Amino acid sequence: MTLWPRSLFGRLALLLLLVICISQATAIYLFRQDRAALLARQFGDTKIVQLKSLRAALASADPRITSATLAHFGDAYQARIVPADEQRAIGARPQGPVLAELEQRLRSELGPETELRVQPLLKLLWIKLQAGDRAYWAGFPMARPSDDAPSRALVWSLIALAVLLLSAYLFARYLARPLRQLNSAVARVGEGQLPEPLPETGPAEIVNLNRGFNHMLASLRQTEHDRAVLLAGVSHDLRTPLARLRLGIEVGMRDEAERQGMVSDIEEMDRIIGQFLDFAREDRDAPAEACDLNGIIAPLVERYRRSGRDVSFTPGSLPPLLLRATAVSRLAGNLLDNALRYGKEPVEVATHAHAGVAVLEIADRGNGIPADQVERLKRPFTRGDEARTGAAGAGLGLAIVDRIARMHGGNFELAPRSGGGTLARVSFPLADLKGNA
């Protein structure tokens, strides 16, 4: 685990926060240095003369000096005087080079017994004076611009820190927002969707990046359109001669076995062409409507059962879903065709809701699909090995299913079935389908 953020927004925010903290620490340090310098300037030559005069007065006073006498000296010299034998520990040693230099100066002027102490809470600067046989602490008020300067400085520092942090947060979000939009758009492209063009505004680097992405989207849309036109045109052109060929076979051929074989080949070719048309067909522009998924699946299952296939349907309790009904019907039909053609009966169809998704499951009892082949079989024009699929088909059925599932924000999975066979599962997020599909 690392404390360094992974996102650009987090790194920008952390960098700005560090800069702000360093600047605030520097300001506080300079403030303290200035304050120490102010204290040092307070003890100029005049003050040192005053301290020598106070020391001489205390030395010449009655050894049995009373507190009243000390108070009188304090009023005269504007200091608070305490005998050192009554107050051995007072204040704290000075910190910083300025006050240390001041202490050395006082010792050189007043003698080596001189000590300097600071008492910030009482705002007093104590100086120990050796007067004759006795020592005294003389406390002088600290020089300051005004009584509330430290508190005002603290308040303004906190206000400046809050403003800078808020500005850093907003600036980092402003810089990271185009990248979040780009990340979301790239994710949608990866899911097979084509998002809206990104805004070409902001910093020059972001504008160039979004402009390149928009050019890529335009190229993808044009490629998709050209591919659909090509497949649709080729499929349409092939179906006309196939229809004439079948008509000729039905009329002219007398060998029933040969005729049935050729008709079967033509039907297979027609089915492949139908897959081309389904793959080329774009259903994204079709409006999504509130539909009953069970109502879409039930007629398909009934149609196969009427044709003598062993297909069962177990509908679950589902809420209405926003679906493109024709596309979902094509998805289920492809899965049923795949299960009946390449698997073994019985084929079991079921729907249910689980963990916020609506699930459609179609299971067969065939040879199954190896786990390492699942993703490969979802690609267009890809077929399984001949032991399962034979040589027939264009390899578009599962690719169509995967495309329709992703178009609805769903997910398509193939998994081995317990007891043998394949389980095809399509899940639709209910939260997404309740909004705009």
BAPA-228593 format. One record per residue (C-alpha): residue in three letters; z negated, x negated, y. Coordinates in steps of 0.2 Angstrom, whole numbers, plus 2048, in hexadecimal, padded with zeros to 3 digits. Layout:
<recs>
ALAZXY
...
</recs>
This chain:
<recs>
MET800800800
THR8057F9811
LEU7FE7FE822
TRP80F7FB82A
PRO81880C82D
ARG82980E823
SER83181A830
LEU839814840
PHE82E82184A
GLY81E81A843
ARG823808846
LEU82880C858
ALA81881585B
LEU80D807853
LEU8167FA85E
LEU81480486E
LEU801807869
LEU7FF7F4866
VAL8077F0877
ILE7FC7FD880
CYS7EC7F6878
ILE7F07E487C
SER7F37E988E
GLN7E37F388F
ALA7D97E5887
THR7E17D9894
ALA7DD7E48A2
ILE7CA7E589C
TYR7C97D389A
LEU7D07CF8AC
PHE7C47DC8B3
ARG7B57D48AB
GLN7BC7C38B1
ASP7BE7CA8C3
ARG7AC7D18C2
ALA7A57C08BC
ALA7AE7B88CA
LEU7A77C48D6
LEU7957C08D0
ALA7997AE8D2
ARG79F7B08E4
GLN78F7B98E8
PHE7857A98E5
GLY78D79F8F3
ASP7857918FD
THR77B79E907
LYS7747A68F8
ILE76F7958F1
VAL766791901
GLN75D7A28FF
LEU75879E8ED
LYS75178D8F3
SER747795901
LEU7407A28F4
ARG73C7948E8
ALA73278B8F6
ALA72979B8FB
LEU72479E8E9
ALA71E78D8E7
SER71378D8F7
ALA70C79E8F3
ASP6FA7A08EC
PRO6FA79B8D9
ARG6F17AC8D6
ILE7007B58DE
THR6FF7C88DC
SER70D7D58D8
ALA70B7DB8EA
THR70F7CA8F0
LEU71E7C98E4
ALA7247DA8EA
HIS7237D38FC
PHE72D7C48F8
GLY73A7CF8EF
ASP73C7DA8FE
ALA73E7CB909
TYR74B7C38FE
GLN7537D48F7
ALA74E7CF8E5
ARG7437D48D7
ILE7377C78D2
VAL72E7C58C2
PRO7237B78BB
ALA72B7AE8AD
ASP71B7AE8A3
GLU71B7C18A3
GLN72D7C389F
ARG7337B5894
ALA7437BF88D
ILE74D7C789A
GLY7607CC89A
ALA76D7C3890
ARG7757B2892
PRO7857B289D
GLN7967B4894
GLY7A67AC89A
PRO7AA79C8A3
VAL7A87A38B4
LEU7957A78B2
ALA7927978A8
GLU79978D8B6
LEU78E7978C2
GLU77F7938B7
GLN7837808B7
ARG7857808CA
LEU7747898CC
ARG76C77C8C1
SER77376E8CB
GLU76D7758DC
LEU75C77D8D6
GLY7577718C8
PRO75A7708B5
GLU74D77E8B1
THR75878B8B9
GLU75F7988AE
LEU76B7A78B0
ARG76A7B88A8
VAL7747C88A9
GLN76C7D98A7
PRO77C7E58A8
LEU7727F58A6
LEU7677F28B5
LYS7757EA8BE
LEU76A7DA8C1
LEU76E7C88C1
TRP75E7BE8BD
ILE75B7AC8C2
LYS74C7A28BC
LEU7447978C9
GLN73778A8C6
ALA72B78B8D5
GLY71E77E8D4
ASP7147808C4
ARG71B7928C1
ALA72C7998BD
TYR7327AA8C3
TRP7417B58BF
ALA74A7BB8CF
GLY7557CA8CC
PHE7637CD8D8
PRO76F7DD8D8
MET7807D98D1
ALA78E7D98DE
ARG79A7E78DB
PRO7A77F18E5
SER79E8018E3
ASP7918088D7
ASP79D8138CD
ALA7AB8068CC
PRO7A98028B9
SER7A88148B4
ARG7B88188BF
ALA7C18098B7
LEU7BC8108A6
VAL7C28218AA
TRP7D281B8B1
SER7D58108A3
LEU7D381E896
ILE7DF8298A0
ALA7EC81B8A1
LEU7EA81888E
ALA7EC82B88A
VAL7FC82C895
LEU80381C88E
LEU80082287C
LEU80883387F
SER81782B887
ALA81881F879
TYR81782E86C
LEU825838876
PHE830829878
ALA82F824865
ARG833836860
TYR84283686C
LEU848826864
ALA84582C852
ARG84C83E854
PRO85F839853
LEU85B82F843
ARG85183D83B
GLN86184883F
LEU86C83C837
ASN86183A828
SER86184D826
ALA87484E827
VAL87683F81B
ALA86B84880F
ARG875858810
VAL88584F80D
GLY87D8477FE
GLU8798597F8
GLY88C85E7F9
GLN88A86780A
LEU89386381A
PRO887864829
GLU88C86883B
PRO891859845
LEU88384E84D
PRO88184E860
GLU88983F868
THR87C83C875
GLY86E830878
PRO86E81D877
ALA87F814874
GLU87A80E863
ILE87582085D
VAL885827865
ASN89081B85C
LEU88781E84C
ASN88883184D
ARG89A830853
GLY89F826843
PHE895833838
ASN89E841841
HIS8AF83983D
MET8AA83782B
LEU8A584A82A
ALA8B684E831
SER8BF843824
LEU8B584B816
ARG8B985D81C
GLN8CB85881D
THR8CB85080C
GLU8C285F805
HIS8CF86B80D
ASP8DE860807
ARG8D78607F5
ALA8D48727F5
VAL8E68767FB
LEU8ED8697EE
LEU8E48707E0
ALA8E78827E4
GLY8FA87F7E7
VAL8FC8757D7
SER8F28827CD
HIS8FC8917D4
ASP90D8887D1
LEU9088847BF
ARG9038967BB
THR91489E7BE
PRO91D8937B1
LEU90F8957A5
ALA9108A87A7
ARG9238A77A3
LEU92089B795
ARG9148A778D
LEU91F8B678F
GLY92D8AC786
ILE9228A8778
GLU91C8BA776
VAL92E8C0776
GLY9378B276D
MET92C8AA75F
ARG92A8B274E
ASP91F8A6746
GLU90E8AE749
ALA90389F746
GLU90E894751
ARG90F8A175E
GLN8FC8A375E
GLY8FA890760
MET90588F76F
VAL8FD89F777
SER8EC896774
ASP8F288777D
ILE8F989078C
GLU8E989A78D
GLU8DF88978D
MET8EB88379B
ASP8E88927A5
ARG8D68917A3
ILE8D687F7A9
ILE8E18847B8
GLY8D48927BB
GLN8C68847BC
PHE8D187A7C8
LEU8D288A7D3
ASP8BF88C7D2
PHE8BC87A7D6
ALA8C787B7E5
ARG8C088B7EB
GLU8B488A7FA
ASP8A78977F9
ARG89D890808
ASP8A489B814
ALA8A08AB80A
PRO8918B3811
ALA8808B3807
GLU8798C4804
ALA8698CB7FC
CYS86D8CC7EA
ASP8648CF7D9
LEU8678C07CF
ASN8648CA7BF
GLY8718D77C5
ILE87E8C97C6
ILE87A8C17B5
ALA8788D27AB
PRO88A8D77AC
LEU8908C67A6
VAL8858C6797
GLU88B8D8793
ARG89D8D3794
TYR89A8C5787
ARG8908D077C
ARG89E8DD77C
SER8AA8CF776
GLY89F8CC767
ARG8968BC76D
ASP8838BA769
VAL87C8B977B
SER86B8C0780
PHE8648C3791
THR8518C3796
PRO8508C77A8
GLY8408C27B2
SER8388CA7C1
LEU8418C27D0
PRO8418C77E3
PRO8528CA7EC
LEU85B8BA7EF
LEU8688B57FC
LEU8778B07F2
ARG8898AF7F2
ALA88B8BB7E3
THR89D8B67DE
ALA8998A37DE
VAL8898A67D4
SER8928B17C8
ARG89F8A37C6
LEU8908977C3
ALA8898A27B5
GLY89A8A57AD
ASN89D8927AC
LEU88D88F7A4
LEU88F89D797
ASP8A1897793
ASN89A885791
ALA88C88B786
LEU89889677B
ARG8A688977A
TYR89D879777
GLY88C87F771
LYS88788B763
GLU88189D763
PRO8758A5766
VAL8768A2779
GLU8668A8782
VAL8668AC795
ALA8568AE79F
THR8508AF7B1
HIS83F8AD7B8
ALA8368A77C8
HIS82B8987C7
ALA82388D7D4
GLY82D8947E3
VAL83E8947DB
ALA8498A07D2
VAL84F8997C1
LEU85E89D7B6
GLU85E8967A5
ILE86C896798
ALA86888E787
ASP87388B778
ARG871884766
GLY87F877767
ASN87E864764
GLY876861775
ILE87A855783
PRO873843783
ALA867841792
ASP871832798
GLN88183D799
VAL87A84B7A4
GLU87E8447B5
ARG88F83E7AF
LEU89484F7A9
LYS8908577BA
ARG89E84C7C2
PRO8AF8547C4
PHE8BC8517B6
THR8AF84A7AA
ARG8AD850798
GLY8A184D78A
ASP8A684477A
GLU8B184D76E
ALA8A4850761
ARG89D85D76D
THR8AB862779
GLY8BB85E770
ALA8CA85977B
ALA8CB86A784
GLY8C686E796
ALA8C98657A6
GLY8B78607A8
LEU8B486B7B8
GLY8A88787B1
LEU89786F7B4
ALA89E8687C4
ILE8A18797CA
VAL88F87F7C5
ASP8878707CE
ARG8918737DE
ILE88C8857DF
ALA87A8817DB
ARG8798747E9
MET8838807F5
HIS87488C7F3
GLY86787E7F5
GLY86387F7E3
ASN8638727D4
PHE86D8717C4
GLU8658697B4
LEU86A8667A2
ALA85D862796
PRO85B862783
ARG85487277B
SER84687276F
GLY84D87575E
GLY85E86F762
GLY86B874770
THR86C873782
LEU86287B790
ALA86C87E7A1
ARG8608827AF
VAL8658877C1
SER8578897CD
PHE8588907DF
PRO84A88D7EC
LEU84489E7F1
ALA83E898802
ASP84F891806
LEU8588A1800
LYS84D8AC80B
GLY8548A381A
ASN86689F81E
ALA86F89980F
</recs>
